[in-house]
Structures are given as structure tokens and as C-alpha cells.
């Protein structure tokens, strides 16, 4: 197998496959759309053509059956039916499997025989429920002599006539497949057969009989042009549309020329006044193979560039820091440093754009997910997709495909009611699921919203207690929102029986974990009876992480800027104990848990009053630190020697050249919430001491 | 006579909507010694390119969106500026109906997918033999 071709073929084939799936789904609602039919046909046709060069025989065969079916739909010989759409979609899944086999270096195995025969039966016009094969007329490969002639037709125009002088039937071939030799022999023998489309076919059509052999083609050219070439001399082409090619099998040729089996350039005289062919004489000077407008690049190479830019960013930070400590008199150095700074920023944003991909790639699979799941659950759903063009880091697109599918299945399974339930509740029978991507400054928000029954927080909490996810005591302290968010805890599933729709592999905890790993934020909003909306916010790029450096006594840590809402001076009178937790009253409405980094990281709580303390307010909690130092664009280096459950999302190298651990704000807050008793006790102890 | 007499620097336009296929065709042509290519995604784009600079040969797919190969062929043959450019048609099947239609429209040759460099060479050989004979016939 040609690996170079394979590398080109796979991504392009996948694009075709995705488009074909989209188109097939469109056919379901718009079965007569010729443009879409042609597009799906072309997808199979093109996939087959490429697979032929890869010698992936089973993929060729598989796409051939689908191509055949689509050819009949395209020509309106057959009409699109529900079972056909099903078969085509399942056929696409098989192609997807085969492409995966190709990607792992295997030549694809044959497709499933049952589906293959369904597709073939559909293409033959019989329904799979009625598996009677149509009785085909015997396929004869007759011995024949070809006569080609050009003569006037009834309407006075020049016509090309193909005539077969004699035919002796030969035995049936019996099988669908034809060997190379048999094929050649058949072609040789079949010169005189009908050309469908030019004349009504008076005899049975044989599979091989409408093919042309190279020799026959040369004879046709001879007949048309003599020793001239197309584009020169007799202008047959301008009238091509009107020219009949007539074949009259079995009849004695009328005024025909007996054509030699081999090409004979001298068969007819030609007027000697043609301009010279430019082909063989002109040498184009200096022309080069024009570069492609787009280039496919191995993702690993892009990642390498991104890592190297990361190193460059860290070096830039160190350079700035070193020059900053040199003093002011060195103006040259300062200017160079500024320019390095700007250039590195430019490189960074360019590389970032290289990695951006439209959300379309992420959303493309969703109509199929909704279609399959809604059928399986007998629910009626319309899917609205917004913002396909919004671009986001490739890492997000790649990682989010499973979670998006899960969110939709989950919404269909648990959120959306049956049509009857919806009607009873005074809603439209058909539910609506909206998937949207919105660009918000340096972030992208992806949202999945339904207008289903919403999430019952009490029900969720009871389930979580029953399943041992939380204790009853913990449950009692949860706010309504916190209770709803229990669905993201590992081990939680509101269905007692794992359903085929949403209970597979990926769970809501995996969705949350994926979002966290992508440095995103996950939010859920639900209104009983009205619907649920889950939104995920991701930074535009994964290449660079802006961080805030913090000092905790003599150690430096970093917090991602994205998780920080504000900095504040701690006021002791705003620290309260509330239902067993130490919390901070930010303002009249916002009360958040306190995360004492001293207690967590040094096992020695920070003492308000006896040492400096500053507060960093994050989304879910207030962090107590010794001092806030400043921010910097950093690059995350993974740490692989820590336990799976830890409070760090990685490490970076500061401008001073030190390794700094980057704190995971969410993990820390969750730890505090889970161990609020210890925390509360230590806070009590601290307060007592102070 | 045939392909051996052809200047390998001739400018070839490869027309196919599937970029993998364009690359395959280009690679095979390169194996035969040709080096000067341009590409177009469909008949419409091909015509634009054909009008923007001289080409000596067109290899076109049959089945393409926007403008099919056969329509591209007809457009070439009916354009006084382009009508002499030889066209090799790439098809999925050697369907007589289609090939005869193409022959009528003025195709110089056809080749059935998948093919090897050797097959391509044979096809080009017949095309160029005919062209050279046409030139020879003119003295």
C-alpha cells in the first residue's frame, strides 16, 4: 500500500464521509433533492476511486454497492425510502471502520455480509423484507465483429454507427465478479452491443456489455477523425450533443467501414491544412508546479512547533526578567528586549491560529446522534446548530467529540420528554435541542441546551446519597445548585439501568473532567419544566497559559488567570462560619468558601494579623496567600510523577528561571468542600489562637 | 513515435475534486518524467486556469461538482483558443455509453481508475501517436 497516498486519502476520505452523512440526513427530510443525491453519489464514487489506488479491495467493493444504490437514486430509477437512509448511514459507519483499519495499517476486512446484501437488494429495487432476487435475463457474451461507420442520420446529420455483424451466444458467466482475462475477452466480443441512452435496448443488458475496450475506442477515434486528432479538423464536437450513436445488432452493416482491430492512423485521408499541434513542440519555460493553496500538515509537527514556541515564551520571560535587573542605562538592551517580546507574541498568536479549527468538525456528528437516539427513544427532537464557523484550539475539538455526543444523548435520554408527556405539559410535541458556539473575547463558549423537563435537584441528591456518592449529612448542606452539580460526580447516574443511549463509557463526570483538562469551565443551569443548559467555556488557545504568581510564605506558586475573578484585601469581620464551613462574605450577595493555602500546602494555617495575607477570589472560592506577585504568560509542562488526585495542573518556569507549580483552583476548592470539617476545625483553632 | 518524443516539460492541468486523486495522477505523471503541473478542483476552475495561461495537456476526472469532466471537454473543444489541447479523461468504469459520448465530444483518450504508471503511459502513448500522426499528415 502506498503510504504517501494513504496519508492524503484518510483525512480527505473522512471529510467526505462526514459530508456524506450530513447529506444523507438531509435526504431524509428532502428525498428529492438532486443536488444532495449527486453529492452523496460522488462521495462514494470518490472514496471508491481512491481506495482502488490503495488496493483496498473490500473498501472498493463496499463503496461500490453504495455508489450503485445512489446512482439509481440519482437517476430516479429508485426513490429514497426510510430503510435506504438507514442502510446508507450504517454503510457509512462500515466505511468509517474500514478507514480506521487503513489508518492502523491494515487492509480492511470485508464489510458485514447482511448489510451488504441489504444494500444490494435495495439497489436492485427489491426491499430487504422481500428478498426475492429479480430474475435476470441470461447474460450472453457473444462473439461478434465490430463495424463502425459514419453516415447521415435520418435528420441529415453525421452520425456514428456501431454495428455488430454476428453473435454467437456463449455460456453464462454465473458470477458477479469477472476475471481480468474474462473481462478482456468479453470486451473483445462485445463490440456491437447497445449503447444505452442512444437507442432503446431491444435485448437483455449484460453487466459487462456496456463497457468499451481500448481497441474499440481507437477505432471510434479513427472513425471520427481519421488520422487527425480531436480538436483538429472535422469539428464533430460542436454538434456532439445532437449526434446519434446508433447500434443495430445483428443487422448487416449499411455502407459501413470494416474496422481493423488495431488502430490504423492511415484509414482515411485528411485535409492537410491543420495548424501544428502545440503539444510536442512547446517547452514551457520556468513554469513550476504551483503550490497548493492549502497544505496538510501532520498534527505532530504542529504540536512540536507549539512546544518550541512554548520554550521560546519561557526564554523570553527570563530574558525580560534578566534585563529588568540590569538597570535602566542599557537602552539598546531594553529596546531589543521589547522587540523580542513583540516578535514572540506574534509567533505565539500565529502558531495559535495554525491550531484553530472550526467547531463544525465538532458539531458534524451531532445530527446523526440526535437522529439515532430520538428514534430509539421514540422522542421527537429538532436540533439547532449555531456557530459552526467559530474556531477553537484543535485540542478542544479533538477532545470534546465524545463529551458532546454524551451531552446530547444525555439530554435526549433524561431531559427531553416523550411527545405525549410534552403535550400533557402544554409544550410542543417536538423538543428542541440547541447546540451553539459563541466567541467571547479570548474564550469560546459551547452550549448544549434543551427545552425538556429540567433537573430535579432533590431527586438528584437522593440518588447521590443512595449511590454513596455523598453522605446524607453532606447532602443536607448542599445548595440547590450544588445538588444539581452532583450529576458531574464520578459514580453518579440517575438511571438505575444503564441505558444504551447515555450510559455508555463517557459519563457526565468524564465530560467535566475533559473540560477541566482543557482549562475550561463547565456550568449547568436548569429550570424545572423548562429545560437544562450546559455551557462550557474554553480558552481560545491551549498554547499559552497566563498565570498569576503567588507567594505562600517563602514559596512561589502560580494560579491560572482564567480562574481568577478579583484580588481583595481580607477583612476579618467578613469571615464567617456557616453550616460547618468557613466562608467569606464578598459582598451582600456572594458568600464563598475559604481556601487557606497555608493550611493545605504547609499544614500550617495562615494567621490573620500575625503575618501578611492577601485574598484571591476565584470562581468557587477565596484563596488565602501571603502575597500576590504579578502575572506572566507561561507554558504548562505536565508533571507526571504526582498521584492522580492532586492540586496541581502542571508546572512552569518563571522569568527568574525557577520551576513553579501551577495550582488547580477547582481541585483545591473541591478538596476544601469535601473536607470542610477538618478545615473548619483548623480555622477554629486559628481563630482561637489569634 | 509516441510518448518518448514528447517534451517532458509540457504544462499539464490535472482536474479532480478529490485532492488525493490529483496527487496520485501527478505522482504517476512524474514517474513518467513529466514535471510541470497545475491543478483544478472542477471544470469551472479548470477553464479559468486554461484561460489564464497556456496548457499543453489536460487530465480530467469525469465526475465532479459544479462542472463535470464531459462539460469541461465540450467547453474546451468549442473554445477556439483551447480546442487543440488534448484531453485525457479519468473514469471509474469503461462504460461504452460514456466513452462514446466523450469521443463524440472530442476526448483524446480515457483511463479507468485505478491505474498504474504503465497504463497511463500506454494511454498517453496512443494520444500522442495520434497527435503526431496528425501533425505528420500536415507535412
Interface residues (C-beta under 8 A of the other chain):
Chain A: X4 X5 X8 X9 X12 X13 X16 X38 X39 X42 X45 X46 X48 X49 X50 X52 X53 X55 X160 X162 X187 X193 X195 X196 X197 X198 X209 X210 X211 X212 X213 X214 X216 X217 X218 X220 X221 X224 X225 X227 X228 X229 X230 X231 X232 X233 X235 X236 X237 X238 X240 X241 X243 X245 X263 X265 X270 X272 X273 X274 X275 X276 X277 X278 X279 X280 X281 X282 X283 X284 X287 X288 X289 X290 X292
Chain B: X5 X6 X7 X9 X10 X11 X17 X18 X19 X20 X21 X23 X24 X26 X27 X35 X36 X37 X38 X39 X53 X54 X56 X57 X63 X64 X65 X74 X76 X77 X78 X83 X84 X85 X86 X87 X92 X93 X94 X95 X96 X97 X99 X100 X101 X103 X104 X105 X106 X107 X108 X109 X110 X113 X114 X122 X123 X126 X127 X128 X129 X130 X131 X132 X133 X134 X135 X137 X138 X139
